[in-house]
Amino acid sequence: MPKQLTLSQLGYEYLALAQEIDEKIVNYNRLLKEAVRSFDPDEMIRLRRMLRLYYEQRGELRYNGKLLINYYEKE
């Protein structure tokens, strides 16, 4: 049976997931720098695509997390 979370708890979960994606972004940026140094165009394109996805996911998680945390303050 899944545990039930309040909206603010769910918001904090989203922010924690965004933090995990931050770590992936740091790693992929490091890999991208290495690909640029070795001039590997295919790898550079792949890494940039992955970074774009991770940045988008992180932004959505942060936005939704903050929205859920502050949901009841708007009333």
TORZAVEX-499476 format. One record per atom (N, C-alpha, C): residue number from 1; residue in one letter; chain; atom name; z, y, x. Coordinates in Angstrom, 3 decimals, padded with zeros to 6 digits. Each point is the difference from the previous one (the first is absolute). Layout:
(NUM, "a", "A", "CA", (Z, Y, X))
...
This chain:
(1, "m", "A", "N", (000.000, -001.177, 000.846))
(1, "m", "A", "CA", (000.000, 001.177, -000.846))
(1, "m", "A", "C", (000.000, 001.243, 000.894))
(2, "p", "A", "N", (-000.949, 000.917, -000.215))
(2, "p", "A", "CA", (-000.057, 001.196, 000.832))
(2, "p", "A", "C", (001.181, 000.927, -000.272))
(3, "k", "A", "N", (000.453, 000.670, 001.047))
(3, "k", "A", "CA", (001.116, 000.921, -000.187))
(3, "k", "A", "C", (-000.502, 001.279, -000.645))
(4, "q", "A", "N", (000.862, 000.618, -000.783))
(4, "q", "A", "CA", (-000.358, 001.234, -000.684))
(4, "q", "A", "C", (000.473, 001.180, 000.827))
(5, "l", "A", "N", (-000.892, 000.956, 000.171))
(5, "l", "A", "CA", (000.315, 001.187, 000.779))
(5, "l", "A", "C", (-000.034, 001.228, -000.898))
(6, "t", "A", "N", (000.812, 000.977, 000.344))
(6, "t", "A", "CA", (-000.119, 001.288, -000.670))
(6, "t", "A", "C", (-001.228, 000.697, 000.564))
(7, "l", "A", "N", (-000.413, 001.066, -000.650))
(7, "l", "A", "CA", (-001.166, 000.740, 000.488))
(7, "l", "A", "C", (000.242, 000.559, 001.397))
(8, "s", "A", "N", (001.190, 000.504, 000.248))
(8, "s", "A", "CA", (000.275, 000.560, 001.330))
(8, "s", "A", "C", (000.039, -001.103, 001.061))
(9, "q", "A", "N", (000.526, -001.162, -000.339))
(9, "q", "A", "CA", (-000.005, -001.106, 000.956))
(9, "q", "A", "C", (-001.423, -000.427, 000.320))
(10, "l", "A", "N", (-000.843, -000.052, -001.013))
(10, "l", "A", "CA", (-001.399, -000.330, 000.210))
(10, "l", "A", "C", (-000.673, 001.057, 000.876))
(11, "g", "A", "N", (000.344, 001.252, -000.213))
(11, "g", "A", "CA", (-000.526, 001.083, 000.832))
(11, "g", "A", "C", (000.380, -000.181, 001.454))
(12, "y", "A", "N", (001.251, -000.387, 000.255))
(12, "y", "A", "CA", (000.434, -000.231, 001.379))
(12, "y", "A", "C", (-000.716, -001.214, 000.603))
(13, "e", "A", "N", (-000.282, -000.993, -000.814))
(13, "e", "A", "CA", (-000.777, -001.156, 000.466))
(13, "e", "A", "C", (-001.388, 000.457, 000.439))
(14, "y", "A", "N", (-000.606, 000.871, -000.798))
(14, "y", "A", "CA", (-001.324, 000.529, 000.348))
(14, "y", "A", "C", (000.050, 000.769, 001.312))
(15, "l", "A", "N", (001.039, 000.802, 000.187))
(15, "l", "A", "CA", (000.117, 000.759, 001.242))
(15, "l", "A", "C", (000.209, -000.923, 001.201))
(16, "a", "A", "N", (000.711, -001.100, -000.201))
(16, "a", "A", "CA", (000.188, -000.973, 001.080))
(16, "a", "A", "C", (-001.332, -000.659, 000.358))
(17, "l", "A", "N", (-000.804, -000.310, -001.007))
(17, "l", "A", "CA", (-001.321, -000.564, 000.257))
(17, "l", "A", "C", (-000.891, 000.999, 000.733))
(18, "a", "A", "N", (000.126, 001.272, -000.346))
(18, "a", "A", "CA", (-000.763, 001.039, 000.692))
(18, "a", "A", "C", (000.405, 000.061, 001.468))
(19, "q", "A", "N", (001.271, -000.225, 000.275))
(19, "q", "A", "CA", (000.487, -000.009, 001.387))
(19, "q", "A", "C", (-000.603, -001.170, 000.777))
(20, "e", "A", "N", (-000.146, -001.148, -000.652))
(20, "e", "A", "CA", (-000.630, -001.149, 000.649))
(20, "e", "A", "C", (-001.466, 000.290, 000.314))
(21, "i", "A", "N", (-000.665, 000.694, -000.898))
(21, "i", "A", "CA", (-001.396, 000.355, 000.231))
(21, "i", "A", "C", (-000.093, 001.012, 001.140))
(22, "d", "A", "N", (001.006, 000.875, 000.144))
(22, "d", "A", "CA", (000.029, 000.924, 001.143))
(22, "d", "A", "C", (-000.074, -000.764, 001.318))
(23, "e", "A", "N", (000.727, -001.106, 000.085))
(23, "e", "A", "CA", (-000.009, -000.804, 001.214))
(23, "e", "A", "C", (-001.385, -000.592, 000.257))
(24, "k", "A", "N", (-000.667, -000.435, -001.073))
(24, "k", "A", "CA", (-001.359, -000.523, 000.149))
(24, "k", "A", "C", (-000.956, 001.091, 000.462))
(25, "i", "A", "N", (000.184, 001.207, -000.521))
(25, "i", "A", "CA", (-000.859, 001.120, 000.378))
(25, "i", "A", "C", (000.153, 000.301, 001.485))
(26, "v", "A", "N", (001.221, 000.002, 000.485))
(26, "v", "A", "CA", (000.238, 000.241, 001.427))
(26, "v", "A", "C", (-000.710, -001.061, 000.832))
(27, "n", "A", "N", (000.110, -001.248, -000.414))
(27, "n", "A", "CA", (-000.628, -001.097, 000.733))
(27, "n", "A", "C", (-001.526, 000.124, -000.020))
(28, "y", "A", "N", (-000.560, 000.296, -001.160))
(28, "y", "A", "CA", (-001.458, 000.114, -000.102))
(28, "y", "A", "C", (-000.526, 001.218, 000.763))
(29, "n", "A", "N", (000.771, 001.083, 000.046))
(29, "n", "A", "CA", (-000.406, 001.156, 000.803))
(29, "n", "A", "C", (-000.042, -000.356, 001.481))
(30, "r", "A", "N", (000.965, -000.793, 000.436))
(30, "r", "A", "CA", (000.012, -000.450, 001.405))
(30, "r", "A", "C", (-001.230, -000.863, 000.281))
(31, "l", "A", "N", (-000.305, -000.910, -000.922))
(31, "l", "A", "CA", (-001.175, -000.853, 000.172))
(31, "l", "A", "C", (-001.289, 000.818, -000.013))
(32, "l", "A", "N", (-000.041, 001.039, -000.821))
(32, "l", "A", "CA", (-001.179, 000.854, -000.063))
(32, "l", "A", "C", (-000.203, 000.736, 001.323))
(33, "k", "A", "N", (001.085, 000.489, 000.586))
(33, "k", "A", "CA", (-000.114, 000.672, 001.299))
(33, "k", "A", "C", (-000.549, -000.950, 001.056))
(34, "e", "A", "N", (000.446, -001.243, -000.038))
(34, "e", "A", "CA", (-000.514, -000.993, 000.953))
(34, "e", "A", "C", (-001.485, -000.274, -000.245))
(35, "a", "A", "N", (-000.408, -000.063, -001.258))
(35, "a", "A", "CA", (-001.408, -000.238, -000.325))
(35, "a", "A", "C", (-000.864, 001.180, 000.433))
(36, "v", "A", "N", (000.531, 001.217, -000.117))
(36, "v", "A", "CA", (-000.753, 001.178, 000.443))
(36, "v", "A", "C", (-000.150, -000.024, 001.517))
(37, "r", "A", "N", (001.063, -000.353, 000.706))
(37, "r", "A", "CA", (-000.071, -000.073, 001.468))
(37, "r", "A", "C", (-001.022, -001.021, 000.468))
(38, "s", "A", "N", (-000.054, -001.146, -000.680))
(38, "s", "A", "CA", (-000.934, -001.052, 000.407))
(38, "s", "A", "C", (-001.363, 000.151, -000.682))
(39, "f", "A", "N", (-000.141, 001.043, -000.826))
(39, "f", "A", "CA", (-001.213, 000.299, -000.757))
(39, "f", "A", "C", (-000.533, -001.245, -000.696))
(40, "d", "A", "N", (000.758, -000.438, -000.999))
(40, "d", "A", "CA", (-000.382, -001.120, -000.865))
(40, "d", "A", "C", (-000.244, 000.558, -001.406))
(41, "p", "A", "N", (-001.252, 000.394, -000.288))
(41, "p", "A", "CA", (-000.283, 000.685, -001.268))
(41, "p", "A", "C", (000.361, -000.813, -001.244))
(42, "d", "A", "N", (-000.280, -001.288, 000.002))
(42, "d", "A", "CA", (000.318, -000.819, -001.177))
(42, "d", "A", "C", (001.503, -000.036, -000.257))
(43, "e", "A", "N", (000.758, -000.142, 001.054))
(43, "e", "A", "CA", (001.467, -000.030, -000.137))
(43, "e", "A", "C", (000.524, 001.370, -000.426))
(44, "m", "A", "N", (-000.598, 001.056, 000.506))
(44, "m", "A", "CA", (000.420, 001.350, -000.381))
(44, "m", "A", "C", (-000.218, 000.221, -001.498))
(45, "i", "A", "N", (-001.138, -000.432, -000.506))
(45, "i", "A", "CA", (-000.295, 000.154, -001.425))
(45, "i", "A", "C", (000.969, -000.822, -000.832))
(46, "r", "A", "N", (000.253, -001.233, 000.410))
(46, "r", "A", "CA", (000.919, -000.871, -000.741))
(46, "r", "A", "C", (001.401, 000.595, -000.042))
(47, "l", "A", "N", (000.460, 000.486, 001.144))
(47, "l", "A", "CA", (001.354, 000.556, 000.072))
(47, "l", "A", "C", (000.113, 001.292, -000.807))
(48, "r", "A", "N", (-001.023, 000.826, 000.025))
(48, "r", "A", "CA", (000.033, 001.234, -000.786))
(48, "r", "A", "C", (000.030, -000.310, -001.496))
(49, "r", "A", "N", (-000.735, -001.019, -000.417))
(49, "r", "A", "CA", (000.039, -000.399, -001.411))
(49, "r", "A", "C", (001.395, -000.481, -000.396))
(50, "m", "A", "N", (000.591, -000.813, 000.863))
(50, "m", "A", "CA", (001.347, -000.499, -000.286))
(50, "m", "A", "C", (001.001, 001.155, -000.051))
(51, "l", "A", "N", (-000.125, 000.930, 000.938))
(51, "l", "A", "CA", (000.903, 001.146, 000.004))
(51, "l", "A", "C", (-000.155, 000.832, -001.269))
(52, "r", "A", "N", (-001.218, 000.194, -000.451))
(52, "r", "A", "CA", (-000.240, 000.759, -001.223))
(52, "r", "A", "C", (000.714, -000.667, -001.180))
(53, "l", "A", "N", (-000.097, -001.330, -000.070))
(53, "l", "A", "CA", (000.670, -000.728, -001.081))
(53, "l", "A", "C", (001.522, 000.133, 000.093))
(54, "y", "A", "N", (000.517, -000.143, 001.227))
(54, "y", "A", "CA", (001.451, 000.093, 000.173))
(54, "y", "A", "C", (000.516, 001.406, -000.315))
(55, "y", "A", "N", (-000.739, 001.033, 000.413))
(55, "y", "A", "CA", (000.420, 001.362, -000.322))
(55, "y", "A", "C", (000.011, 000.219, -001.515))
(56, "e", "A", "N", (-000.997, -000.526, -000.683))
(56, "e", "A", "CA", (-000.070, 000.137, -001.453))
(56, "e", "A", "C", (001.163, -000.734, -000.673))
(57, "q", "A", "N", (000.268, -001.218, 000.445))
(57, "q", "A", "CA", (001.108, -000.773, -000.578))
(57, "q", "A", "C", (001.332, 000.692, 000.236))
(58, "r", "A", "N", (000.192, 000.497, 001.225))
(58, "r", "A", "CA", (001.251, 000.677, 000.323))
(58, "r", "A", "C", (000.190, 001.226, -000.875))
(59, "g", "A", "N", (-001.064, 000.766, -000.193))
(59, "g", "A", "CA", (000.085, 001.184, -000.839))
(59, "g", "A", "C", (000.363, -000.343, -001.437))
(60, "e", "A", "N", (-000.622, -001.031, -000.538))
(60, "e", "A", "CA", (000.295, -000.408, -001.368))
(60, "e", "A", "C", (001.432, -000.510, -000.134))
(61, "l", "A", "N", (000.455, -000.783, 000.980))
(61, "l", "A", "CA", (001.367, -000.509, -000.053))
(61, "l", "A", "C", (001.013, 001.133, 000.084))
(62, "r", "A", "N", (-000.243, 000.955, 000.892))
(62, "r", "A", "CA", (000.922, 001.135, 000.123))
(62, "r", "A", "C", (000.022, 000.823, -001.287))
(63, "y", "A", "N", (-001.176, 000.278, -000.540))
(63, "y", "A", "CA", (-000.077, 000.806, -001.221))
(63, "y", "A", "C", (000.737, -000.690, -001.145))
(64, "n", "A", "N", (-000.325, -001.267, -000.225))
(64, "n", "A", "CA", (000.631, -000.730, -001.101))
(64, "n", "A", "C", (001.485, -000.201, 000.232))
(65, "g", "A", "N", (000.393, -000.257, 001.249))
(65, "g", "A", "CA", (001.413, -000.171, 000.307))
(65, "g", "A", "C", (000.799, 001.252, -000.320))
(66, "k", "A", "N", (-000.496, 001.150, 000.440))
(66, "k", "A", "CA", (000.704, 001.260, -000.281))
(66, "k", "A", "C", (-000.002, 000.318, -001.491))
(67, "l", "A", "N", (-001.097, -000.317, -000.651))
(67, "l", "A", "CA", (-000.081, 000.226, -001.444))
(67, "l", "A", "C", (001.047, -000.836, -000.739))
(68, "l", "A", "N", (000.141, -001.264, 000.389))
(68, "l", "A", "CA", (000.975, -000.880, -000.659))
(68, "l", "A", "C", (001.431, 000.407, 000.311))
(69, "i", "A", "N", (000.265, 000.403, 001.233))
(69, "i", "A", "CA", (001.357, 000.398, 000.384))
(69, "i", "A", "C", (000.442, 001.217, -000.804))
(70, "n", "A", "N", (-000.911, 000.928, -000.208))
(70, "n", "A", "CA", (000.343, 001.249, -000.678))
(70, "n", "A", "C", (-000.386, 000.000, -001.481))
(71, "y", "A", "N", (-000.274, -001.144, -000.557))
(71, "y", "A", "CA", (-000.503, -000.083, -001.365))
(71, "y", "A", "C", (000.941, 000.642, -001.014))
(72, "y", "A", "N", (001.275, -000.293, 000.090))
(72, "y", "A", "CA", (000.936, 000.481, -001.017))
(72, "y", "A", "C", (000.418, 001.457, 000.230))
(73, "e", "A", "N", (-000.287, 000.536, 001.159))
(73, "e", "A", "CA", (000.364, 001.392, 000.269))
(73, "e", "A", "C", (-000.914, 000.985, -000.719))
(74, "k", "A", "N", (-001.129, -000.474, -000.491))
(74, "k", "A", "CA", (-000.970, 000.886, -000.654))
(74, "k", "A", "C", (000.386, 000.326, -001.431))
(75, "e", "A", "N", (000.911, -000.736, -000.559))
(75, "e", "A", "CA", (000.375, 000.212, -001.402))
(75, "e", "A", "C", (000.920, 001.174, -000.165))
